[in-house]
Amino acid sequence: MIASVRKSFNQLKHDRTHGAGPLTRQALDIIKSSTLESKATSAHKLITELHKTAEEIMGIRPGMVSISNYMMQFKEALSGVQTEKKSLEDLRKLWINKAESLISHSERTSRRAAQNTATIINSRSIIITCSFSSAVCSAMEIAARKKIDFKVLAVESDFNKISYGELTAASLQKSRIVTQLVPVNQIYWQMARADLALIGADAISFHGYFINGTPSLELARTAERRKVPVYLVCELSKVDINGFMAGLQEPEPGFDMIPLELATGIITEAGIMKPADIYELGKKDIFGSTRARTR
């Protein structure tokens, strides 16, 4: 792997401040750079290099399914071209364009999921959230631009000397959204003030759970007891249609496995879904149209 690409690879591996969406696009940018900077002298060598790079990327953040799903899409693009009919430079351009297309798809679906989420935020809402989700923050920022007056309770969500609640508050401050930091030990009491819980998801498994940063499990359980609706905000690419998480016994440190049944709904680029709807999804749903629908 080229030195500059290896540096980006290591940054992706150790990044603990960005969510799955931005990291997925970072992974795709690594693939693009690898294609552009490769010194391969034949199509076969270039394909071999890119397959290896994609496999390495899939292995470093297994809890972020969207990375693996997008890498699978790129690998299929590598395998779906008749290389003997194209020059090496034409192939290089083709696969760079594919990486750029996937980056655009990720940006588009993330934006659409945030727009759909903003539609359920009402004036005088008090929203509680935890961990840090760029999709959740984007949804709130969209609502704020529409002059919707609401407040946010951001659970501190400390892990490994990082306060993800503070990251959320700092992000929302740019849009002048009133945000109060909530200690983890006050989730139960502060939940009584909230009328809506919004959290992100790094992955959704067909085995009936989703993964997100701590203390998402405690927040979801408390919301259920307090009868506060909980909505996940994420792109469909985070659904594990390929079974990457099939053997997962527990998430990496700092993350929770949360029963999907604790979610009231899942808000994606396709609209608002019931948790049970994910079991009907296939690849064409995840990488197909971003036109909104509500189930």
Summary of the structure (lengths in Angstrom):
residues: 295
radius of gyration: 19.7
end to end distance: 44.7
largest distance: 65.8
contacts: 1010
relative contact order: 0.13
helix: 52%
strand: 16%
